[in-house]
């Protein structure tokens, strides 16, 4: 499983999710939305979102819209059930 995580510096939820991903040995790409290119990518994947962290699970076929998760608590809940 590959993950794209959108976040920003000084975001406690973002730090918690990154720590959880590392602890579970899940590869992920981190995109900082305070960077203009990162923000553009974020708005492309999540046009109406206004919260970070957000996460996209990438399958082998590309990005699956069924696997977009918005917000720290839902992401932590999702990751906590993974082995």
Secondary structure, 3 states (H helix, E strand, C coil): CEEEEEECCCCHHHHHHHHHHHHCCCCEEEEECCCHHHHHHHHHHCCCCCCCCEEEEEECCEEEEEEEEECHHHHHHHHHCCC
